[in-house]
């Protein structure tokens, strides 16, 4: 009988630790990065774009402060970024108990980019001008941009089917062949909304 009580107590402790590690007993935070009771949800209502420049070529391992790009500035391509910022509404969802039994799912759910309730289904970047002979005006340019903070992941892999980012900094991977560019970023979410932002004319400082 004593042995039976020990086994029952051990089993209960193991179950408790398992549920605790996997987020059981509380609502999982909307970001997937912790368990908090009834966390607020972020619902994106639009995006805006601003332009920034750096004093040196952008290197994710080197800390630099971005500066707003003035109207008369001609940035160097590898010291230029597009800063996307989401407008969103906060609302409190009804508390519903949830239990997850996957440690890997919990870890993977910690999004690399702080996100909203919606998910990205498509992202597109184009220019109204010829980017190069390879990329004439209107060509898809998603492959020549990457996220500054996540250079080891392709932009398509980082965003598509992931939570819609609240902030995202994009940099070029190659120099444009033509100085004048006007980039358009189109983000489609799983709620059916598509948000389009334009950078306006940018005149790059080319050799």
C-alpha positions in Angstrom: 0.0 0.0 0.0 2.9 2.4 0.8 4.5 1.6 -2.5 1.2 2.3 -4.3 0.9 5.7 -2.7 4.5 6.6 -3.8 3.8 5.6 -7.4 0.6 7.6 -7.5 2.3 10.6 -6.0 5.2 10.3 -8.5 2.7 10.1 -11.4 0.8 13.2 -10.3 4.1 15.1 -10.0 5.1 14.1 -13.5 1.8 15.1 -15.0 2.0 18.4 -13.2 5.4 19.1 -14.5 4.4 18.1 -18.1 1.4 20.4 -18.1 3.4 23.2 -16.6 6.1 22.9 -19.3 3.6 22.7 -22.1 1.5 25.7 -21.1 -1.3 23.7 -19.4 -3.6 25.3 -16.9 -3.5 28.8 -18.4 -4.2 30.6 -21.7 -1.2 30.7 -23.9 -0.1 34.3 -24.7 -1.1 35.5 -28.2 2.6 35.8 -29.1 3.1 32.1 -28.1 5.8 33.2 -25.7 4.4 32.4 -22.3 1.3 31.7 -20.4 -0.7 34.6 -19.2 -4.4 34.7 -18.2 -6.6 36.2 -20.9 -4.0 38.2 -22.9 -5.0 41.1 -25.1 -5.3 40.4 -28.8 -3.8 42.7 -31.5 -5.9 43.2 -34.6 -4.1 45.0 -37.5 -6.0 47.8 -39.2 -3.3 49.1 -41.6 0.4 49.6 -42.2 2.6 52.7 -42.8 6.1 52.9 -44.2 9.0 55.2 -43.3 12.5 55.3 -44.8 15.7 55.2 -42.8 19.4 55.4 -43.5 22.5 54.2 -41.6 26.0 55.7 -41.3 27.6 52.4 -42.3 26.4 49.4 -44.3 23.8 47.5 -42.4 25.2 44.6 -40.4 22.9 42.8 -38.0 25.9 42.1 -35.7 26.8 45.7 -35.4 24.6 48.0 -33.4 23.6 51.1 -35.3 20.9 53.7 -34.8 18.7 54.3 -37.9 18.1 57.9 -38.9 15.1 59.1 -40.8 15.8 59.6 -44.5 15.4 63.3 -45.3 13.6 64.3 -48.6 16.9 65.4 -50.2 19.0 62.4 -49.0 20.4 60.0 -51.6 21.1 56.8 -49.6 23.6 54.1 -50.4 21.8 50.9 -51.1 23.3 48.9 -48.3 22.7 51.6 -45.7 19.0 52.0 -46.5 16.0 50.5 -44.9 12.2 50.5 -45.2 10.5 50.6 -41.8 7.0 49.0 -41.7 4.8 49.8 -38.7 1.3 48.4 -38.1 -1.7 50.2 -36.8 -3.7 47.9 -34.6 -6.5 47.7 -32.1 -6.3 45.9 -28.8 -9.2 43.9 -27.5 -9.6 41.4 -24.7 -10.6 38.0 -25.7 -12.8 35.7 -23.6 -10.8 33.5 -21.4 -10.9 29.8 -22.6 -8.7 27.2 -20.9 -6.3 25.5 -23.3 -3.7 22.8 -22.9 -0.8 22.1 -25.3 1.0 18.8 -25.1 3.9 19.7 -27.4 7.1 21.2 -26.0 8.3 21.7 -29.6 5.1 23.5 -30.7 5.4 25.8 -27.7 9.0 26.7 -28.5 8.2 27.2 -32.2 5.2 29.3 -31.4 7.5 32.0 -29.9 7.4 34.0 -33.1 10.6 35.5 -34.4 8.7 38.7 -35.2 6.3 40.2 -32.7 2.9 39.6 -34.3 -0.8 40.2 -34.3 -3.8 37.9 -34.2 -3.9 37.7 -38.0 -1.5 35.7 -40.1 0.3 36.7 -43.3 -0.9 34.8 -46.4 1.1 36.8 -49.0 3.7 39.6 -49.2 4.8 41.3 -52.3 7.4 44.0 -53.0 7.6 45.8 -56.4 9.0 49.0 -57.8 7.3 51.4 -60.2 10.8 51.9 -61.8 13.3 49.5 -63.4 15.3 48.1 -60.5 17.8 46.5 -62.9 17.8 44.8 -66.4 16.9 41.6 -64.6 14.0 43.3 -62.7 12.1 45.7 -64.9 9.4 47.9 -63.4 6.7 45.9 -61.7 8.8 42.8 -61.1 8.6 40.9 -57.9 11.4 42.1 -55.6 10.8 40.0 -52.5 14.0 38.1 -53.2 16.2 41.2 -53.1 15.0 42.2 -49.6 15.5 40.7 -46.2 14.6 41.5 -42.6 17.4 43.3 -40.8 16.9 41.3 -37.6 16.5 37.9 -39.2 19.1 37.7 -42.0 19.4 33.9 -41.6 15.8 33.3 -42.8 14.4 34.1 -46.2 11.7 36.8 -46.1 9.2 34.4 -47.6 9.8 31.8 -44.9 9.8 34.4 -42.1 6.4 36.0 -43.0 4.2 33.7 -45.0 1.8 31.8 -42.7 3.4 33.5 -39.6 1.7 36.1 -37.4 1.4 39.4 -39.1 4.4 41.6 -37.9 3.7 44.7 -35.9 7.1 46.1 -37.0 9.5 45.1 -39.7 12.7 46.6 -41.0 13.7 45.6 -44.6 17.1 46.1 -46.3 18.3 45.4 -49.8 20.5 42.4 -50.6 21.8 43.9 -53.9 22.3 47.3 -55.4 19.7 48.7 -57.8 21.0 49.4 -61.3 18.9 52.5 -61.6 19.0 55.3 -59.0 15.3 56.2 -58.9 13.0 53.7 -57.2 9.5 53.8 -55.8 8.8 50.7 -53.8 5.4 49.3 -53.1 4.8 46.7 -50.3 1.6 44.7 -50.4 0.7 42.6 -47.4 -2.3 40.2 -47.4 -3.7 38.8 -44.2 -5.8 35.7 -43.5 -8.8 37.9 -42.6 -9.0 38.9 -46.3 -7.6 42.4 -45.9 -4.7 43.6 -48.1 -2.7 46.6 -47.1 -0.6 48.5 -49.6 2.1 51.1 -48.7 4.4 53.0 -51.0 7.8 54.6 -50.2 7.5 57.4 -52.8 10.5 58.2 -54.9 13.9 57.2 -53.5 17.1 58.4 -55.3 20.0 56.1 -54.5 23.6 57.2 -54.5 25.1 54.9 -57.1 28.7 54.7 -58.3 
